[in-house]
Amino acid sequence: MKLDVKAFGLAGGILWGASIFLLTWLGMLGYGSPEAADIAKAYYVGYSVTPLGSVIGAVYGFFDAGIACVIFAFLYNKLISRK
């Protein structure tokens, strides 16, 4: 069974972008630990635990996970076709 590369990439990007957005807002409300935000700051330039940072993190997360999922689905389809 092959994966739809575009759909897999879009789903992964939306999921990760929404997660970063939601977790940033939870961090602003006092939930979570500051170390989690430090990890995201190391990878996403301009990210911070602010309303603007949540949007920046969501955009970075969408493209980051979207590209990773596209690569994964592409490689999966190539490897599964060799069977």
HELIX and SHEET records of a PDB file:
HELIX    1   1 VAL A    5  MET A   28  1                                  24    
HELIX    2   2 PRO A   34  TYR A   43  1                                  10    
HELIX    3   3 PRO A   51  SER A   81  1                                  31    
END                                                                             
